[in-house]
Amino acid sequence: MGTPQQREKQFQKYRAQKAIENVHNHRISNISQGKEEGLIHKDKREAQKIKLRSEMDRLVEDLIQESMSRGEFDNLAGTGKPLKHQASNPYVDFVTHKMNQVLIDNGFTPEWITLQKEISEDTKHLRESLARYRTELGHLPLDNDDNNNWNEVLVKHEDMVKKLNAKIDKYNLLVPLLEKQKLHILLKRESENILKSGKTRYDVRNQMHVPRIKVGEDHRSDFLSIFGSFYLW
């Protein structure tokens, strides 16, 4: 008997138990008679495990519901607040992640932070080097001579990019946070950006021929204007 809610709960338990028994009986009945007894016993054991696991889940659920009805889950720490987000690197085990956190909290520098700095400096050096070579070329589209020279420049930088990407691979395996992951440096993309935005040899020449103020001539003109003003008096 009991209240309607209790009867409904008992009925749901009965349905779940009946469903498990039906699944168990169905699996046993589908086993062919010609199979070895070992296979039958194995299937029975697996079915029994499923039944026990389901019963354990129901028991845990009942205990949780009883605790909730007694108010044991009220006023828990963090109630009503979002879970703390920690996007950890799946390639870094939990121990390594915690070690990194402890090192940072105590003022030490983990290897991935050192690599991060090296990658940033190497990338800057690569782009500055390409920009310097760009100043030896003309405007786009490049003529044949400039195009051949630029291709030679890119070949010279291939080894630098290869070593830089190797550092990025190592860094990505060590960094404990997913949002800190880095993409490979693509020499072709860097080349296109520098060719479009970098200074040409004409830009450099124009900077070298900026008109300069002739201080001496300005002083002489000022002196003559002052000297001439005396005759106006």
C-alpha positions as CSV (number, residue, x, y, z in Angstrom):
1,M,0.0,0.0,0.0
2,G,1.3,3.4,0.9
3,T,0.9,6.8,-0.7
4,P,0.4,7.2,-4.4
5,Q,3.9,8.4,-4.8
6,Q,5.3,5.4,-2.9
7,R,3.1,3.0,-5.0
8,E,4.3,4.7,-8.2
9,K,7.9,4.3,-7.0
10,Q,7.4,0.6,-6.2
11,F,5.8,0.0,-9.6
12,Q,8.7,1.7,-11.4
13,K,11.1,-0.6,-9.5
14,Y,9.0,-3.6,-10.4
15,R,9.0,-2.7,-14.1
16,A,12.8,-2.1,-14.1
17,Q,13.4,-5.5,-12.4
18,K,11.0,-7.3,-14.8
19,A,12.7,-5.7,-17.8
20,I,16.1,-6.9,-16.6
21,E,14.8,-10.4,-16.1
22,N,13.3,-10.4,-19.6
23,V,16.6,-9.2,-21.1
24,H,18.4,-12.0,-19.2
25,N,15.9,-14.6,-20.3
26,H,16.0,-13.4,-23.9
27,R,19.7,-13.6,-24.1
28,I,19.8,-17.1,-22.6
29,S,17.1,-18.4,-24.9
30,N,18.9,-17.1,-28.0
31,I,22.0,-19.1,-27.3
32,S,22.1,-22.0,-29.7
33,Q,22.0,-25.5,-28.2
34,G,25.2,-26.5,-30.2
35,K,27.5,-24.1,-28.4
36,E,29.9,-25.2,-25.7
37,E,28.8,-25.1,-22.1
38,G,31.6,-22.7,-21.3
39,L,30.0,-20.1,-23.6
40,I,26.6,-20.6,-21.9
41,H,28.2,-20.2,-18.4
42,K,30.1,-17.1,-19.6
43,D,26.9,-15.5,-20.9
44,K,25.1,-16.3,-17.7
45,R,27.8,-14.7,-15.7
46,E,27.7,-11.6,-17.9
47,A,23.9,-11.4,-17.5
48,Q,24.3,-11.8,-13.7
49,K,26.8,-8.9,-13.7
50,I,24.3,-6.8,-15.5
51,K,21.6,-7.7,-13.1
52,L,23.7,-7.0,-10.0
53,R,25.0,-3.7,-11.5
54,S,21.4,-2.6,-12.1
55,E,20.3,-3.5,-8.6
56,M,23.3,-1.6,-7.2
57,D,22.4,1.4,-9.2
58,R,18.8,1.3,-7.9
59,L,20.1,0.9,-4.4
60,V,22.3,4.0,-4.7
61,E,19.5,6.0,-6.3
62,D,17.2,5.0,-3.4
63,L,19.8,6.1,-0.8
64,I,20.3,9.4,-2.6
65,Q,16.6,10.1,-2.7
66,E,16.3,9.3,1.0
67,S,19.1,11.6,1.8
68,M,17.6,14.4,-0.3
69,S,14.2,13.9,1.5
70,R,16.0,14.4,4.8
71,G,17.6,17.6,3.6
72,E,21.2,16.3,3.7
73,F,21.9,17.9,0.3
74,D,20.8,21.3,1.3
75,N,23.2,24.2,1.7
76,L,26.1,22.4,0.1
77,A,29.2,24.4,-0.9
78,G,28.9,25.7,-4.4
79,T,25.1,25.2,-4.6
80,G,23.6,27.2,-7.5
81,K,27.0,28.2,-8.9
82,P,28.5,27.0,-12.2
83,L,31.1,24.3,-12.1
84,K,34.7,25.6,-12.3
85,H,36.0,25.3,-15.8
86,Q,39.4,23.7,-16.2
87,A,40.3,22.9,-19.9
88,S,43.2,20.5,-19.3
89,N,45.3,19.0,-22.0
90,P,44.2,15.4,-22.7
91,Y,47.8,14.5,-23.5
92,V,49.0,15.6,-20.1
93,D,48.3,13.2,-17.2
94,F,46.8,14.5,-14.0
95,V,50.1,14.2,-12.0
96,T,51.9,16.3,-14.6
97,H,49.1,18.9,-14.6
98,K,49.2,19.3,-10.8
99,M,53.0,19.5,-10.9
100,N,52.9,22.3,-13.4
101,Q,50.4,24.1,-11.2
102,V,52.5,23.7,-8.1
103,L,55.6,24.9,-9.9
104,I,53.9,28.0,-11.1
105,D,52.4,28.7,-7.7
106,N,55.9,28.5,-6.1
107,G,57.6,30.8,-8.6
108,F,59.3,28.1,-10.8
109,T,59.1,28.0,-14.6
110,P,57.8,24.8,-16.2
111,E,59.4,23.7,-19.4
112,W,56.3,24.6,-21.5
113,I,56.5,28.2,-20.4
114,T,60.2,28.3,-21.5
115,L,59.3,26.8,-24.8
116,Q,56.5,29.3,-25.2
117,K,59.0,32.2,-24.9
118,E,61.4,30.5,-27.3
119,I,58.7,30.0,-29.9
120,S,57.6,33.6,-29.6
121,E,61.2,34.9,-30.1
122,D,61.9,32.5,-33.0
123,T,58.7,33.5,-34.8
124,K,59.6,37.2,-34.4
125,H,63.1,36.5,-35.7
126,L,61.8,34.6,-38.7
127,R,59.4,37.4,-39.7
128,E,62.1,40.1,-39.2
129,S,64.5,38.2,-41.3
130,L,61.9,37.8,-44.1
131,A,61.1,41.5,-43.9
132,R,64.7,42.4,-44.3
133,Y,65.0,40.3,-47.5
134,R,61.7,41.8,-48.7
135,T,63.4,45.3,-48.8
136,E,65.7,44.1,-51.6
137,L,62.7,43.4,-53.9
138,G,60.3,45.5,-55.9
139,H,56.5,45.8,-55.8
140,L,54.1,43.0,-56.5
141,P,53.9,41.2,-58.9
142,L,57.6,40.4,-58.7
143,D,59.5,40.2,-61.9
144,N,61.4,37.0,-62.8
145,D,64.7,38.0,-61.1
146,D,63.0,39.1,-57.8
147,N,60.8,36.0,-57.8
148,N,63.9,33.7,-58.1
149,N,65.7,35.6,-55.4
150,W,62.7,35.3,-53.1
151,N,62.4,31.6,-53.7
152,E,66.1,31.3,-52.6
153,V,65.3,33.3,-49.5
154,L,62.5,30.9,-48.6
155,V,64.8,27.9,-49.1
156,K,67.2,29.4,-46.6
157,H,64.4,29.7,-44.0
158,E,63.0,26.2,-44.4
159,D,65.3,24.7,-41.7
160,M,64.4,27.5,-39.3
161,V,60.7,26.9,-39.8
162,K,61.2,23.1,-39.4
163,K,63.0,23.6,-36.0
164,L,60.4,26.1,-34.9
165,N,57.5,23.7,-35.6
166,A,59.4,20.9,-33.8
167,K,59.4,23.2,-30.7
168,I,55.7,23.8,-31.2
169,D,55.0,20.0,-31.3
170,K,56.9,19.5,-28.0
171,Y,55.2,22.5,-26.5
172,N,51.7,21.2,-27.4
173,L,52.4,17.9,-25.6
174,L,53.6,19.7,-22.5
175,V,51.2,22.6,-22.1
176,P,48.5,21.7,-19.5
177,L,45.8,23.9,-21.0
178,L,44.0,23.3,-24.3
179,E,43.6,27.0,-25.1
180,K,47.3,27.5,-25.0
181,Q,47.9,25.1,-27.9
182,K,49.7,26.6,-30.9
183,L,49.4,26.0,-34.7
184,H,52.4,25.3,-36.9
185,I,54.2,28.1,-38.7
186,L,53.5,27.9,-42.4
187,L,56.4,29.4,-44.5
188,K,54.1,29.9,-47.5
189,R,51.6,32.0,-45.5
190,E,54.4,34.0,-43.8
191,S,55.9,34.6,-47.3
192,E,52.5,35.9,-48.7
193,N,52.0,38.2,-45.7
194,I,55.5,39.7,-45.9
195,L,55.3,40.2,-49.7
196,K,52.0,42.1,-49.3
197,S,52.7,44.2,-46.3
198,G,56.5,44.4,-46.2
199,K,58.5,47.4,-47.4
200,T,60.0,47.3,-50.9
201,R,63.4,48.6,-52.1
202,Y,61.6,51.7,-53.4
203,D,60.2,52.4,-49.9
204,V,63.7,52.2,-48.5
205,R,65.1,54.5,-51.1
206,N,62.4,57.1,-50.5
207,Q,63.2,57.0,-46.8
208,M,66.9,57.6,-47.6
209,H,66.1,60.6,-49.7
210,V,63.9,62.5,-47.3
211,P,64.5,66.3,-47.8
212,R,66.6,67.7,-44.9
213,I,66.3,71.2,-43.4
214,K,69.3,73.3,-44.3
215,V,69.9,75.1,-41.0
216,G,72.6,77.4,-42.4
217,E,70.4,78.7,-45.1
218,D,67.5,79.3,-42.8
219,H,69.8,81.3,-40.5
220,R,71.1,83.4,-43.3
221,S,67.6,84.2,-44.6
222,D,66.5,85.2,-41.1
223,F,69.6,87.5,-40.8
224,L,69.0,89.2,-44.1
225,S,65.3,89.8,-43.2
226,I,66.3,91.4,-39.9
227,F,69.1,93.4,-41.6
228,G,66.7,94.7,-44.2
229,S,64.2,95.8,-41.6
230,F,66.7,98.5,-40.5
231,Y,66.3,100.3,-43.8
232,L,62.6,100.5,-43.3
233,W,63.1,102.7,-40.4
